[in-house]
Amino acid sequence: MIDADNAQFSIIQELLAEVSRHGVASVKRAYGDWTTNLKGWKDTLHRMAIQPMQQFSYTTGKNSKDSALIIDAGFAPWGASSTGVAWFCPTAT
């Protein structure tokens, strides 16, 4: 599960390669308001078979996308083929 507002689409292929070294990414979703400035993601979503999850930004400064991602992540381990949830966070350099 990817927060498309805060992740770089250019590194997703490397990220999924790292995930595949540890298991199978059975849930591949990118959360964002696709009506805004996320145009660069379209090719990456199609190429990597990532499902875009629309979450409108109804209010400025609120984390509606983060909330939707967290709620879905809470249910992910209960899927038929899920055995765990992996979180990847960028590190400051």
Backbone hydrogen bonds, N-H to C=O, Kabsch-Sander energy under -0.5 kcal/mol:
donor,donor_aa,acceptor,acceptor_aa,energy
2,I,29,R,-2.7
4,A,2,I,-1.2
4,A,31,Y,-1.9
5,D,31,Y,-0.7
6,N,3,D,-1.5
7,A,3,D,-1.1
9,F,7,A,-0.6
11,I,8,Q,-1.6
12,I,9,F,-1.0
15,L,11,I,-2.4
16,L,12,I,-2.8
17,A,13,Q,-1.7
18,E,14,E,-2.1
19,V,15,L,-2.2
20,S,16,L,-2.2
21,R,17,A,-0.9
21,R,18,E,-0.7
22,H,19,V,-1.7
23,G,19,V,-1.0
26,S,24,V,-1.5
28,K,26,S,-0.5
29,R,27,V,-0.6
30,A,51,Q,-2.4
31,Y,2,I,-3.5
32,G,53,M,-1.9
34,W,32,G,-1.0
36,T,33,D,-2.0
38,L,36,T,-2.0
41,W,38,L,-1.7
42,K,39,K,-1.3
44,T,40,G,-0.5
45,L,41,W,-2.8
46,H,42,K,-2.0
47,R,43,D,-2.8
48,M,44,T,-2.4
49,A,46,H,-0.8
50,I,45,L,-2.4
51,Q,28,K,-3.0
53,M,30,A,-3.2
54,Q,52,P,-0.6
55,Q,32,G,-1.9
58,Y,56,F,-1.1
62,K,59,T,-1.2
64,S,62,K,-0.6
67,S,63,N,-2.4
68,A,64,S,-2.2
69,L,65,K,-2.3
70,I,66,D,-2.6
71,I,67,S,-2.4
72,D,68,A,-2.4
73,A,69,L,-2.6
74,G,70,I,-1.8
75,F,71,I,-1.0
75,F,72,D,-0.6
76,A,72,D,-1.4
78,W,75,F,-1.6
79,G,76,A,-2.0
82,S,79,G,-0.8
89,C,87,W,-0.5
